[in-house]
Amino acid sequence: MRSFLRRILTLKLWVLQAVLRPLFSQPVIVVLVYHSVDDTDWFYGVSAGTFRRQMEYIKRHCRPVTFQEIVSYVKGEIDLPSRAVAVTFDDGYANVAETAFPILKDYGIPMAIFLT
């Protein structure tokens, strides 16, 4: 049930972004924040299969950028491409290195990790 609700919320956020985009003169900054990539059905985690599908979608329909590019954009140093998306991880769980990183590498998507 949680997985279903999470998917509905994610879809609503993407639709909201698409509807609001024309109202802003500057690109909408999208930063995806993940905690864990595993199959334990933890509320703050996502399964490896779902994560792979999300990264495939990002690679096909978005422009993956580094978190540093987001920072540079906020400082006014660079412009971002339309549909820019940054992928980040909080907490530094081992499954980020073991599961998420190989998937990101497969799709050539950069990531930032914030270790606590």
PyMOL commands that set and color helices and strands:
alter all, ss='L'
color gray80, all
select helices_A, chain A and resi 2-23+48-61+67-74+94-107
alter helices_A, ss='H'
color red, helices_A
select strands_A, chain A and resi 30-34+36-37+45-46+63-64+84-91+111-115
alter strands_A, ss='S'
color yellow, strands_A
deselect
rebuild
show_as cartoon
